[in-house]
Every structure is written in C-alpha cells, then in structure tokens.
Amino acid sequence: MSVRAKFKVTEITEHAYGEKLMKTIKLQPVYKSNDPEDENSKFWAVSPNGEIRLGTINMDAAAQFAINAEYYVDFVRAD
C-alpha cells in the first residue's frame, strides 16, 4: 500500500558541507484552493500540515526542484 501527498517547494538554501556544497530543499503541503474540486483542496483536506527537508550534495538532483513548484510524494513501505 502507498500514500500519495502533494507538496510545494517553499525554500531552497545552500551551504558548505565539509568541502562540498549542499542544497537543502524545504517542502510543505499544498495550500487549499477556493475551489473545493481543485486537486490541491483535496490533498489539503487530508494532509494540511507537515514538512519535508531534503539535503543533497548532488547538484543534478537539486536542480530538479524550483521555488513554488509542486511535487507528488509517494510513501511506500520499504520492507
């Protein structure tokens, strides 16, 4: 079984990680829309609060994220 959530990038920061550059991507659940049939309203209704922080030294991976862009996140048990 899996759970799908929809998150929005709210912040991207960079800082030194030893001798490497690290980017930290902060994501929060999407906001409720004025339209109750809008997809974001449906996701917000079941997951209105939360946060994901992803730190990476892989700049190709970090480049896949953009401020205010929305992403689906699938949680699948790993056993």
C-alpha positions in Angstrom: 0.0 0.0 0.0 1.2 3.6 -0.6 0.1 7.1 0.3 0.4 10.0 -2.1 0.8 13.6 -0.9 1.3 16.8 -2.8 4.0 19.3 -1.6 5.2 22.7 -2.7 8.8 23.9 -2.5 8.9 26.8 -0.2 12.7 27.3 0.3 16.0 26.3 -1.2 19.2 27.1 0.7 22.8 26.2 0.1 25.7 25.9 2.5 29.0 24.2 2.9 29.0 20.5 3.8 32.6 19.8 4.6 34.4 20.6 1.3 31.2 20.2 -0.7 28.2 22.4 -1.4 24.9 21.2 0.0 21.4 22.3 -1.1 18.5 21.9 1.3 15.1 21.8 -0.2 12.1 22.6 2.1 8.7 21.4 1.0 5.3 21.9 2.7 1.8 20.5 1.8 0.0 22.4 -0.9 -2.5 25.1 0.1 -6.2 24.8 0.0 -7.8 26.4 -3.1 -11.0 28.4 -3.1 -12.4 25.7 -5.5 -13.3 22.6 -3.4 -13.0 20.5 -6.5 -9.4 21.6 -7.1 -6.8 18.9 -6.7 -4.9 21.0 -4.1 -8.0 21.4 -2.0 -8.5 17.6 -1.9 -4.9 17.0 -0.9 -5.1 19.8 1.8 -8.2 18.2 3.3 -6.3 15.1 4.3 -2.8 16.5 4.9 -3.0 20.2 5.8 0.3 20.3 7.8 3.8 18.9 7.5 7.3 19.5 6.2 9.9 17.6 4.2 13.5 18.7 4.2 15.9 17.1 1.7 19.6 17.8 1.9 21.6 16.8 -1.1 25.2 17.3 -2.4 24.0 16.0 -5.8 23.6 19.3 -7.8 21.8 17.5 -10.7 19.2 16.3 -8.2 18.9 19.7 -6.6 18.3 21.3 -10.0 15.1 19.3 -10.3 13.5 21.5 -7.6 12.2 25.0 -8.0 10.7 27.5 -5.6 6.8 27.4 -5.7 6.8 24.2 -7.9 4.5 21.4 -6.7 5.5 17.8 -6.5 3.8 14.5 -5.7 5.4 12.5 -2.9 4.7 8.8 -2.7 5.3 7.0 0.5 5.7 3.2 0.1 6.7 1.0 2.9 10.2 -0.4 2.3 10.1 -4.0 3.6 
